[in-house]
């Protein structure tokens, strides 16, 4: 059965990664890319409300699933490896649907999963067409954990 990876890393030489005074920490140096990605995702999903704000772990794009607080959350963060590896930016995707809501509203979990898949597929298109993004790698088990793939489509072993 196919599944989609939820973590992407890539090099962003076409975007500024300069730390600004208003950034909470170095993860937030991906603001330039995050603002561009937010615009591109809003354009790709015109009927979707997408909030964009800074957290201590990077920039967040929240996409509400319903009128409640449940969201598909995308984190945009910048990392610079200590061992001299090139700097990269990372996207991680998470559907924040409370177990209690999922029990009482059977539509939420499928809605969240379908929206997550749609967002990941649109992200693949956006990253693939961006001139300032190179070396895109998708990871199933976490950022730089396990084996990467150039596309998010993975196969789950039975």
N, C-alpha and C positions, 0 to 999 in steps of 0.2 A: 504494500500500500504506500503511495507516495506521500511525502510530507514536505514542509518547507522549513529550511533553516531560519533561525530567528536572530542571528548575529552576523553583521557584515563589517569587515575591515577594509580599508582602502587608503591609498596615499592621496593627499589633496594638495599637490603643488600649485594649483591654480587659485587657491584660497588662502587668505591670511590666517596664520596661527599665532599671531602676536598677542601675548597676554595684555589685556587692558586693565586699567585701574578698577573698573567696576566688576571685573570677573571675580567670582568667589574663589576659584583656584585654577590651576593649570588645565584641568579637564575642560574648562569653559572657553579655552582658546579656540574652540571650533565654532565660535559664534558666526563668523563670516559664512562658513559652509552651512551651518544650521539655518540661518536666515534665507539663504538661497534655496536649500532643500525644502523649507517650509513653503516658500512661494511656488516651487515646482510641484509639490504635493497638492497644494490648494488648486493649482491649475489642472492637475491630473484627476482630481476628485472634486469637481466644482460644487457638488451638492453636499459636501461634508464640511462641518465646522471643525477647524483644527486650531487649538490654542498653542502658543509658543512662549516658553518662559525658562528662566535660568534656575537650576538647582545646584547643590554642591557636588553632584556627580556629572554635571554637564548641562546641556540644553534639552528641554523636554517638549515634545509635540504630543498633545493629548487629543484624542479623537473620541468624542462621546458615542457610546453605543445606543443609549436610550436617554430618556429624560432624567435618569438618575445619575449617580456619580461614576458609573462604570465606563471605562475607557479602554481604548487601545493606546498604549503609551509607547512612544519611540524616544529613546535617549540618544542624543548626539554628543559624543565626547571626543576629546583630543588626547592622545597619549604620545609620549616620546620615550622610547625604550632607553634604559640606563646603559645598555651594552653597545650603544652606538648605532643600533638599527634605525632605519628611517622613521620619521614621525608618521603616525597614521591617525585617521579618524575612524570612529566606530559607530555603528547604529545597532541598537538592541531593541527588539520588539517584545512587548508583553501585553497580554490582555488581562486587565484588572477587573474581573467580575467576581463579586463576593459569592461564596458557596451558598449562603442563605438566599440571596436573590436568585441564583441559578435553580435552587430547589423549588421556589415559588413561581418562577417565570421560566418555563421550559424553552422559551424562544431566545433568551439572552445568550446562552452558551453557543448555540449554532450561529446566532447573529454575530457574536464576537469572533468566532472562528472564521466565518465567511469574510468579515471585514478585515481581519488580520491577513488572510490570504490575499485579498484584493490589494491591500496596502503594500505587502511584500512584493507582489508582482509589479505594481506601479513603481516601486522603489527600484526594482531591477531595471526597468525601462529608463528611469531617470538617471541612475548611475551609469548605465551603458551608453547613454547619449551625451553625458557631460564631458566637456573638453578638459576640465580641471580635476578629473577623478581618474586615477589609474590603479592597477593591481587590486581589483575588487575580489575579495574572498569571502565566502559564506561559511559560517561555522555552526554546527548543530549543538555542540555541548558547551558553548560559552566562547568568549573572546579568546582567540588563539588556543582553543582547547580542542583536541581531537584532530581530525583531518579536514582541511578546507576544501571547498569546491568553488569553481568560478561562477556557479549559478546556485540559487537557493533550493532547487529541487533535489531532494534526497530520497532514498528508499529506506524504509524501516524494515528491519529484519523481523521475520515472523517468530 
